[in-house]
Amino acid sequence: MEWLGQVPEHWEINQGRRLFLQEREPSREGDDQLSATQKYGVVPQKLFMEMEDQKVTLALGGTDNFKHVEKGDFVISLRSFQGGIEHSNYEGCVSPAYTVLRPSLPICSQFWAYLLKSKSYIEALQTMTDGIRDGKNISYQQFGQIRLPVAAIAEQIFIADFLDVETAKIDGLITEQKRLIDLLKEKRQAVISHAVTKGLNPDAAMKDSGIEWLGQVPEHWEVIAMKRDLDFITSGSRGWAENYSDEGELFIRITNLTRGSIQLDLSDIQRVAVPAGAEGSRTKVQAGDILFSITAYLGSVAVVPENLESAYVSQHVALARLKQNLLIPEWVGFVALSNVGKTWFETQSYGGTKIQLSLDDVKDLPITVPPIAEQQAIVFRLKTELEKHAALIAEALKAISLLQERRSALISAAVTGQIDVRGLQQREAA
């Protein structure tokens, strides 16, 4: 098998269908109350009882379609194999969207959990059918055709133990990098919030802002509602999703706004064929416009840069255009990103489970107002500092990516016999 290459001479090679049987046992009465939304579709007995008490019922095609899961079984998502396999540590049931694989001979379950979720094996399965990429189901027959490496159970245990230790080390390093990213984001938030409420001069005389949660601000600053310097505000029109197009104008959505900077994130863009009439001109952005998320991810913001191509906002984005007599757009963007904006939007949001803001909420955003020249100086300092934070975060993300690649390569090498784990353990013991 190409995906395996060479394997140790004393290992066997066998088809998946000879190692794992497909569970076809009829399910028990009442299983039609199980939710198919649980991770990998497995619903343990305890959760089932809780759902039954809450009278949660989903019609999923009848009780005969459900498959029983026992401890030690493997569960495969038939619709998306990538990451969609899990070793079951409890009894339960799965919906028709999943297949239950039951070992036909004694195995080390943890070894097979590593092998069946390894990158090299998943890629091998993907070569069996293009349907995976097309969103079609993966059949048990396709799984069963793949030839798998079979080590003696003692060696399976050695390999699983080795990978438990080594992957735990790598996972620990990944956790450290993620923690570093969290700390950098917290520091970034603190730097922004301090700059837009205290300024750059630590010796500046202070005064009460008049807003309890805002506290003191420099004595020569004002605090106003954004609407005092607002020229125009609107949100996108409804129904433009019907005009999505592979070509056309840039369509700015919530995903293009972030909480980490005032720059647009254009890594994932949508284009739209703009309908004729006033609605198009009303929602077209200009350089310096400030964009706010108003239906989700409140606090996400961006300032439209110079030389952006022709673009329009969605119904979930508010577009604010300043007179710029008192405020510059980048300053307002940073205030919105700071704890000032975060606190304001959280206190003004409404709608129960669907949090949203009105345009009046956006207009009334409290803004600290230094002189224009001071705003420009603080914005320049913030951009410089945030570039440093962004570089450090990028380095940490790169480290995580490299560690994940290392983890994946290590697992693939170990479960296919490219590493003699027995020899490693003997040397470590010595």
C-alpha distance (Angstrom), angle and dihedral (degrees) to the residues before:
residue distance angle dihedral
M1 . . .
E2 3.80 . .
W3 3.79 94.1 .
L4 3.81 91.0 56.2
G5 3.77 101.7 42.0
Q6 3.79 109.5 -179.1
V7 3.79 120.3 -4.0
P8 3.81 130.8 -172.8
E9 3.79 111.4 -71.7
H10 3.79 93.6 -122.9
W11 3.84 93.5 55.3
E12 3.77 122.5 95.2
I13 3.80 128.1 -134.6
N14 3.78 119.1 -141.9
Q15 3.79 139.9 162.8
G16 3.79 118.3 -98.7
R17 3.82 91.9 -121.8
R18 3.81 89.9 60.9
L19 3.79 92.0 51.4
F20 3.82 100.6 40.5
L21 3.78 127.5 36.6
Q22 3.79 122.4 -152.1
E23 3.80 111.8 -114.5
R24 3.79 111.2 -125.8
E25 3.78 101.2 163.6
P26 3.85 113.4 139.9
S27 3.77 112.6 -110.1
R28 3.78 126.1 -116.4
E29 3.75 127.0 -97.0
G30 3.79 113.1 -78.6
D31 3.79 97.2 28.3
D32 3.80 91.0 122.9
Q33 3.79 86.1 78.9
L34 3.79 91.4 68.0
S35 3.77 121.4 111.0
A36 3.79 118.6 -125.0
T37 3.79 90.8 -158.4
Q38 3.80 95.7 79.8
K39 3.78 119.5 109.0
Y40 3.81 108.3 -71.3
G41 3.81 88.3 -9.3
V42 3.81 94.0 -82.7
V43 3.79 114.6 138.2
P44 3.83 113.8 -169.2
Q45 3.79 120.8 -145.2
K46 3.80 94.9 -108.8
L47 3.80 92.0 54.3
F48 3.79 90.7 44.8
M49 3.81 90.4 56.5
E50 3.81 90.8 49.1
M51 3.80 91.0 50.5
E52 3.78 90.8 46.8
D53 3.80 89.8 53.2
Q54 3.80 89.3 51.8
K55 3.82 89.9 48.5
V56 3.78 92.7 -125.1
T57 3.80 108.2 169.4
L58 3.79 128.2 178.5
A59 3.79 122.9 -178.9
L60 3.78 104.0 -133.8
G61 3.77 103.5 163.1
G62 3.80 103.5 -71.3
T63 3.79 136.4 -59.7
D64 3.81 95.2 -82.1
N65 3.79 91.0 68.5
F66 3.80 94.6 62.3
K67 3.79 121.4 95.0
H68 3.78 125.5 -147.1
V69 3.82 118.8 -123.2
E70 3.79 124.5 -151.8
K71 3.78 129.5 -168.9
G72 3.79 108.8 -81.2
D73 3.81 95.5 29.4
F74 3.78 122.7 123.5
V75 3.79 121.3 -131.2
I76 3.80 121.1 -152.9
S77 3.78 126.8 -167.3
L78 3.81 106.4 -131.1
R79 3.80 92.6 -157.6
S80 3.79 103.3 50.6
F81 3.77 118.1 15.6
Q82 3.81 95.8 -176.5
G83 3.78 102.4 106.5
G84 3.79 89.7 -19.0
I85 3.78 98.9 122.3
E86 3.75 127.4 89.0
H87 3.77 137.7 174.7
S88 3.80 108.5 -125.4
N89 3.79 118.6 -126.9
Y90 3.79 94.6 179.7
E91 3.77 142.8 36.1
G92 3.77 121.3 -97.9
C93 3.78 142.7 107.8
V94 3.79 139.4 -83.2
S95 3.77 133.2 -146.3
P96 3.83 123.5 -116.3
A97 3.82 88.8 -91.6
Y98 3.81 89.8 75.6
T99 3.79 138.8 59.2
V100 3.79 123.7 -143.6
L101 3.81 116.0 -142.7
R102 3.80 117.7 -160.5
P103 3.82 119.0 -165.8
S104 3.80 112.5 -114.9
L105 3.82 93.4 -156.4
P106 3.80 136.8 27.3
I107 3.82 110.7 -71.2
C108 3.78 141.9 165.0
S109 3.79 98.9 -107.4
Q110 3.79 94.6 -157.9
F111 3.81 91.5 55.9
W112 3.79 90.9 53.5
A113 3.79 91.2 44.7
Y114 3.81 87.4 58.6
L115 3.80 94.1 44.0
L116 3.80 98.6 46.1
K117 3.81 91.6 48.4
S118 3.80 95.1 43.6
K119 3.78 117.8 119.6
S120 3.80 93.8 -123.9
Y121 3.80 93.1 52.8
I122 3.82 93.9 46.8
E123 3.80 89.9 50.4
A124 3.81 89.2 50.4
L125 3.79 91.1 52.9
Q126 3.78 91.1 48.1
T127 3.80 89.8 58.7
M128 3.80 88.7 60.6
T129 3.79 93.1 68.0
D130 3.77 139.8 12.6
G131 3.79 86.7 -152.9
I132 3.79 90.1 87.2
R133 3.77 90.0 65.2
D134 3.79 91.2 43.4
G135 3.78 93.2 54.0
K136 3.82 94.0 -109.0
N137 3.78 125.1 138.1
I138 3.79 125.1 -82.7
S139 3.78 111.6 -132.7
Y140 3.77 128.4 -139.9
Q141 3.81 86.7 -124.3
Q142 3.80 90.6 60.3
F143 3.77 90.2 49.8
G144 3.79 90.7 47.0
Q145 3.81 94.9 54.6
I146 3.80 94.8 61.7
R147 3.80 111.1 100.2
L148 3.79 111.9 -132.2
P149 3.82 133.2 -159.6
V150 3.80 113.1 -113.3
A151 3.79 118.8 -161.9
A152 3.78 123.6 -175.5
I153 3.79 110.5 -82.6
A154 3.82 91.9 -111.9
E155 3.80 89.8 56.3
Q156 3.82 90.7 45.5
I157 3.80 87.4 57.2
F158 3.83 91.4 48.5
I159 3.80 91.1 51.3
A160 3.81 93.9 45.6
D161 3.81 91.7 49.3
F162 3.81 90.9 47.6
L163 3.81 92.0 50.2
D164 3.81 92.3 45.9
V165 3.80 89.2 58.0
E166 3.79 98.5 40.0
T167 3.80 97.0 43.1
A168 3.81 89.5 47.7
K169 3.83 88.2 57.4
I170 3.80 91.6 49.6
D171 3.80 92.1 44.4
G172 3.78 88.5 52.5
L173 3.80 90.9 54.6
I174 3.80 90.5 47.5
T175 3.80 89.8 51.0
E176 3.81 89.7 52.2
Q177 3.80 91.4 52.5
K178 3.80 91.4 48.1
R179 3.78 89.8 50.1
L180 3.80 89.1 50.8
I181 3.81 89.5 52.9
D182 3.81 90.5 50.3
L183 3.81 90.7 50.5
L184 3.80 91.3 48.5
K185 3.80 90.4 51.1
E186 3.80 90.7 49.0
K187 3.80 89.7 49.5
R188 3.80 90.5 48.3
Q189 3.80 90.8 52.7
A190 3.80 91.0 48.5
V191 3.83 92.7 48.8
I192 3.81 92.1 50.7
S193 3.80 94.1 45.2
H194 3.79 93.9 48.2
A195 3.81 93.4 47.5
V196 3.82 95.6 51.6
T197 3.81 94.9 44.4
K198 3.83 103.9 34.4
G199 3.81 104.9 21.8
L200 3.80 126.6 -146.8
N201 3.81 99.7 -65.3
P202 3.82 110.2 84.6
D203 3.82 90.4 -168.7
A204 3.82 96.0 54.3
A205 3.81 116.0 129.1
M206 3.80 111.1 -109.4
K207 3.80 136.3 -146.3
D208 3.78 136.8 -174.2
S209 3.80 111.6 -84.8
G210 3.80 93.7 -146.7
I211 3.82 90.2 -121.0
E212 3.79 112.9 97.4
W213 3.82 97.8 -147.4
L214 3.82 92.2 44.2
G215 3.79 95.6 55.6
Q216 3.79 122.4 -173.2
V217 3.80 127.3 -5.1
P218 3.83 131.7 -176.0
E219 3.78 111.4 -67.5
H220 3.81 95.3 -119.2
W221 3.84 93.5 51.6
E222 3.80 126.8 94.1
V223 3.78 128.7 -147.7
I224 3.81 114.8 -143.4
A225 3.77 139.8 159.7
M226 3.79 111.2 -98.5
K227 3.81 90.1 -120.1
R228 3.83 90.1 73.3
D229 3.79 88.7 73.6
L230 3.79 97.4 27.8
D231 3.78 120.7 122.0
F232 3.80 100.5 176.3
I233 3.81 140.3 -3.1
T234 3.79 131.7 -177.6
S235 3.78 143.2 141.5
G236 3.78 131.3 -131.4
S237 3.78 124.3 -82.1
R238 3.78 123.5 -100.6
G239 3.76 122.5 -110.9
W240 3.78 99.9 31.5
A241 3.80 90.5 125.4
E242 3.79 85.5 80.6
N243 3.82 87.4 64.6
Y244 3.81 97.1 53.8
S245 3.78 110.1 139.5
D246 3.79 140.1 177.0
E247 3.78 86.5 -126.6
G248 3.78 131.8 30.7
E249 3.79 135.2 69.2
L250 3.79 127.2 -13.5
F251 3.81 111.5 -95.6
I252 3.82 112.3 -154.3
R253 3.80 114.0 -146.3
I254 3.80 134.9 175.3
T255 3.82 89.8 -91.0
N256 3.81 88.0 65.9
L257 3.83 91.8 60.2
T258 3.79 122.6 75.3
R259 3.79 141.1 -170.5
G260 3.78 92.8 -136.4
S261 3.80 103.0 65.4
I262 3.79 142.6 -1.9
Q263 3.80 91.7 -111.7
L264 3.79 123.6 105.2
D265 3.78 114.5 -108.4
L266 3.81 104.6 -138.1
S267 3.81 97.1 171.4
D268 3.82 88.9 110.4
I269 3.79 114.2 34.0
Q270 3.77 137.1 175.0
R271 3.77 126.4 -157.2
V272 3.78 128.3 -150.9
A273 3.78 138.8 -165.5
V274 3.81 100.2 -124.3
P275 3.82 113.5 -131.3
A276 3.78 117.2 -127.0
G277 3.79 119.9 -103.9
A278 3.77 140.8 49.2
E279 3.82 95.3 -45.1
G280 3.77 90.3 70.7
S281 3.80 96.6 52.3
R282 3.82 92.4 42.9
T283 3.81 94.3 58.5
K284 3.80 98.7 38.9
V285 3.80 112.9 116.2
Q286 3.79 128.2 -130.3
A287 3.78 131.1 -160.2
G288 3.81 109.2 -79.8
D289 3.82 95.6 26.9
I290 3.81 113.2 138.4
L291 3.79 115.2 -136.3
F292 3.81 123.0 -156.2
S293 3.79 131.7 -172.3
I294 3.81 107.5 -124.1
T295 3.82 105.2 174.1
A296 3.81 105.6 37.6
Y297 3.80 140.3 5.6
L298 3.78 89.3 29.7
G299 3.77 111.0 -153.5
S300 3.79 94.3 41.5
V301 3.78 109.0 130.7
A302 3.81 143.0 164.9
V303 3.79 137.7 -176.8
V304 3.80 115.1 -137.9
P305 3.82 109.1 -117.9
E306 3.76 129.0 -140.0
N307 3.80 116.4 -87.2
L308 3.80 95.6 21.8
E309 3.78 110.8 155.5
S310 3.81 119.1 -108.8
A311 3.81 106.0 -61.9
Y312 3.82 141.9 171.4
V313 3.81 133.8 -161.3
S314 3.79 128.4 -119.4
Q315 3.79 124.4 -124.8
H316 3.81 89.4 -98.3
V317 3.80 93.7 60.6
A318 3.82 127.5 75.7
L319 3.80 117.4 -146.5
A320 3.82 115.4 -151.8
R321 3.81 121.6 -173.0
L322 3.82 118.8 -167.2
K323 3.78 130.5 -146.5
Q324 3.83 84.9 -140.2
N325 3.79 93.1 -142.9
L326 3.81 92.3 120.8
L327 3.79 105.0 8.5
I328 3.78 139.7 42.5
P329 3.84 117.6 -142.9
E330 3.81 96.5 -120.0
W331 3.81 90.6 53.7
V332 3.79 91.8 52.8
G333 3.81 89.4 46.9
F334 3.80 91.8 54.9
V335 3.81 92.4 45.7
A336 3.81 88.4 52.7
L337 3.83 90.1 50.7
S338 3.80 92.8 48.3
N339 3.78 128.6 82.6
V340 3.81 86.4 -90.4
G341 3.79 92.2 65.0
K342 3.79 93.2 36.4
T343 3.81 92.3 54.1
W344 3.80 93.6 44.1
F345 3.79 96.4 49.7
E346 3.79 92.7 45.2
T347 3.81 92.2 52.5
Q348 3.82 94.1 45.1
S349 3.81 100.2 44.3
Y350 3.76 118.6 108.7
G351 3.77 140.9 173.6
G352 3.81 106.2 90.4
T353 3.80 109.2 -117.7
K354 3.81 91.8 5.7
I355 3.76 104.2 60.4
Q356 3.79 114.5 -156.8
L357 3.77 144.2 156.2
S358 3.78 131.9 -134.0
L359 3.78 122.2 -133.7
D360 3.80 88.0 -110.5
D361 3.82 88.9 59.0
V362 3.78 89.0 55.0
K363 3.82 93.1 45.7
D364 3.80 91.2 51.9
L365 3.82 94.5 52.9
P366 3.84 106.5 137.2
I367 3.80 110.8 -119.8
T368 3.80 127.0 -168.1
V369 3.81 108.4 -135.7
P370 3.81 121.7 -152.9
P371 3.80 117.9 170.7
I372 3.83 112.2 -71.7
A373 3.81 92.9 -107.2
E374 3.80 90.6 53.5
Q375 3.81 91.1 48.1
Q376 3.79 89.1 54.4
A377 3.82 92.4 48.7
I378 3.81 92.9 49.4
V379 3.81 92.2 46.1
F380 3.81 90.2 52.0
R381 3.83 91.3 50.2
L382 3.81 91.4 47.6
K383 3.78 93.4 50.6
T384 3.80 89.9 51.4
E385 3.80 93.1 49.0
L386 3.79 94.0 44.7
E387 3.79 91.7 51.6
K388 3.81 87.5 59.4
H389 3.80 91.2 49.4
A390 3.79 90.9 47.7
A391 3.81 91.0 52.0
L392 3.81 92.0 51.1
I393 3.80 91.8 47.5
A394 3.81 90.1 49.3
E395 3.82 90.0 52.4
A396 3.81 91.0 50.5
L397 3.81 91.6 48.4
K398 3.81 89.8 50.2
A399 3.80 89.8 51.0
I400 3.80 90.4 51.1
S401 3.80 90.8 50.3
L402 3.81 91.8 50.6
L403 3.80 91.8 47.5
Q404 3.80 91.3 49.7
E405 3.80 90.1 50.2
R406 3.80 89.1 49.2
R407 3.80 90.8 49.9
S408 3.80 92.5 49.3
A409 3.81 93.0 47.3
L410 3.80 91.8 47.7
I411 3.80 92.6 52.1
S412 3.81 93.2 46.9
A413 3.79 91.7 48.6
A414 3.80 94.0 47.7
V415 3.81 98.6 46.5
T416 3.81 92.2 47.6
G417 3.80 93.9 49.1
Q418 3.80 97.8 -109.2
I419 3.81 88.6 128.3
D420 3.81 119.7 53.8
V421 3.78 96.5 -138.0
R422 3.81 92.2 178.3
G423 3.79 90.3 61.6
L424 3.79 92.3 46.8
Q425 3.77 92.8 51.8
Q426 3.79 92.1 47.3
R427 3.83 91.2 51.6
E428 3.82 91.5 47.4
A429 3.82 91.1 49.3
A430 3.80 89.9 51.2
